């Protein structure tokens, strides 16, 4: 049995929810396209098995995924989102990917790309560098915690097989 825990106390954000709501309302498609571009730029390994779907389908699936992520962040309910996604991965119900197609490198790169994508829209949101720093710190905290959880799950999944 795969076990993980989420320290929910680490996921109460002050600045990230409003930024996520801004992205959801104003930049969802652009946020998605930039994220996909970064995935290609940094050669995210999980893109290889996704090559079987069209660019439009990849974009549409990514928009929906980002919509759910940004909604959860905007409502300060990211722990529920992480729990749902982690359980889907454990149960091999992540849709177009098989859990065995995800590599350890995917996890680290995916969270790096997520941080970079969030950072890409800070100036569109606010000209204030202090706000940028506060949001960046919360994005780092969120992505690092989710990465740690998923790496623990990944290691357990591969020690079982």
N, C-alpha and C positions, 0 to 999 in steps of 0.2 A: 504494500500500500504506500502510495506517495503522500508524504506529509509536508505541509508548509504552514507558516503562520504569517499574518500581516499585523504589524504594529500600527493599529489605526491611529494612535496618538501622533504619528509622524505625518499624517495626511490631512491636517486641518490648515488650509491655506488662506491667506489674507488677500493676496494680490492676484494670484493665478486664476481664481474663478472669474473675475471680471474680464481678464485678458482672454480667457478661453471663450467666454460669451461673445466678446468682440470678434474673435476669429470665426466662431460658429455663425454669427449673423452676417459678417461682412467679407470673410476671406476663405470660406470653406473649400471652394474649388481650387483657388490659388494655393492655399495651404497644402492641399493634396498633391497638386501638380509639382510644387517645389519639393515636397517630400519624395515623390517618385524620382524626380531629377537627382536628388541627393543619393537615393538608393542606387541609381545607375552610376553616378559619379564615383561612389565608394565601393562599387561592385558587390553589393549585398548578395551573398550566396543564394538566399532563398528566391531571388529573382529567376534563377535558372529553371526550377520546376514551374514557375509561374509563366514562363515563356509560352506555355501551351494555350494561354488565353490572349485575347486581343488587347491592344492598348486601351481601347474604350472600356472594355470589361474590367481591366485592372484599375482604371481610373474610377469607374463607378463603384467597384467593390471598396476601393480605398476611401472614396468620399463617404460611403456609409460607415466604414470603420472609424474614420476621423470624426464623423458626426457623433457617433456614440461616445468616443473618447472626449471630445470637447464638451459635450452635454454633461457627461459625468464630472468633468473638471469644473465646469461652470456652476454645477449644483453642489460642489464639494462632496461628491459621492464616488470618488475615484476608487476607494477600496472595494466597493461592490463591483465596479467594472473590472478591476484586477482579479478578484475572486472568480467572476464569471468566465473571463478569458483564460485564466489558469486552469480552471476545471475543464473547460472545453478542450484545451490542449492535452490535459491528462487523459481525458476520455476519447481523444482522437476525433474530435468533432469541430475542427477548425475550418471546415469547409473545403476550400480548393487545395489545401496542402495537407499532406500526411504528416503526423508528428515526427516521423523519422526523416523527413526532408528538412527539418530545422536543425542547423548546426550551431555549436557553441558560438562561433564567430558571428552568426546571424544576431544572436542576442545582444552582444556588445555593440556591434555596428548599428543595429536597429535603434538602440537607445541613444547612441551618439547622433544618429541622423534625426531622431525625434528632437533632441536638444537643439540641434542646428536649425531645424525647421521652425521651431518655436522662436528662436532668436532672430530669424529672418524677418519677422513682422513687427518687431518691437517699435521701430520708428513710425510705422503706420499707425500704431496704437497710441504712442505718446512720444513727445520730444524730450521727455525728462529722463536723464541718465540714471537718476536715483531709482525711479520706477523700473527702468530696465534691469538694474542690478537686483532689485527685490524680486522681480518676476523670474529672472534667471536663477536666482538661488532656490526659489520654490520649484521651478522646472527641474533643476538638478536634483533636489531632494526627492521629488516624485519619481523621476526616471531611474535614479540610482536605487531606490527602494524596490521598484518593480523589477529592475534588472537582477538584483540580489535574489528576490523571490523566484524568478524564472530560472536563474542559474542553479539554485538549489533543486528545483523541480527537474531541470534537465539532467543534472548529475544523478539524481535518484532514478530517473527513467532509464538512463544508460547503465546504471549499475545493476538494474533488474534484468536487462536483456543480455 
